[in-house]
Amino acid sequence: MSEQPILKVNNVKTHFDVTKGIFSPKQIVKAVDGVSFEVKHNETFGLVGESGCGKSTLGRTIVKLYEPVEGNIEFEGKDISKIKGDELKEFRKNVQMIFQDPYASLNPRMTVGEIIKEPMIIHNIYDTDEEREARAVELLKIVGLKPDHIRRYPQEFSGGQRQRIGVARALAVNPKFIVCDEPISALDVSIQAQVVNLLKNIQEEMGLSYLFIAHDLSMVKYISDEIGVMYLGHIVELGPSNDVYYRPLHPYTQALLSAIPVPDPDTAKSKSRIVLEGEIPSPINPPKGCPFCTRCSKATERCRNQVPEPMKVGERTVWCFLYEK
């Protein structure tokens, strides 16, 4: 019998009503439109796609900052869609989030110590402030900062250091699952590797599970056990990270991979770049059929009128008629 996943997302849809006035036609943004996947214990699920595809919205839906209009999310086998009160508080303790912008996600009026201790106070972790202070110092050491940083304010740190503070805050309540919402996109390239390696080390030491959201498929491949490729609110390919990275199936995944720079000039010359024509369709008025049909060079009339069902290809799942048996 296989181990139960720590997180299971079942056909989740997150829509937003953006109608401008009572006499205007109704407009619904389908930010996430029927997404399903699982995250196993002590593993990382990478979610990758272009800006506006719904990655961050899905992450915020999982931590219950947004409520789905359809589908459900199970955490440790329990449906968290309707939980309230103490159950919701316990869920928020177990599921934390590292936000994309380390500048906006930290309160500039609080010291680093106050920022890290605040979740401990909310969740009644430790009895005294001295114990919380000692834990905050320990967490700063874990994320590579100095104990005397505890008295400083966020604006006194660099972007990479602020993101480390965000990681320490997420770890303060001893969570089981962390949603990493593009935690490296606002950082310099040299700092990105440091933060990703920090997350990997913490995962190994504490047995955490991650949902890692990013644009960079090569970085997602490095940290993830499984990858989901997202486009216009849908997952179009899903599978083990090496399979998705080295043998992409969906035309969109192939296009994303072709855009990754190659450090060797000779290899780069022989590499063929797949250039996608046109813009991503509006999530208010998505295509009738396959979400990618308007930019796909292999699209047929069927693609434009019918949404492909998930198709198994080895260990992977791909939503594309090209792999229909």
Secondary structure, DSSP 8 states (H G I E B T S, - for coil): -----SEEEEEEEEEEE---STTS---EEEEEEEEEEEE-TT-EEEEE--TTSSHHHHHHHHTTSS--SEEEEEETTEE-SS--HHHHHHHHHHEEEE-S-TTTSS-TTS-HHHHHHHHHHHTT-SSSHHHHHHHHHHHHHHTT--GGGGGS-GGGS-HHHHHHHHHHHHHTT--SEEEEESTTTTS-HHHHHHHHHHHHHHHHHHT-EEEEEES-HHHHHHH-SEEEEEETTEEEEEEEHHHHHHS--SHHHHHHHHTS--SSHHHHHH-------S----TTS--SS-TTTTT-TT--HHHHHS----EEETTEEE--GGG--
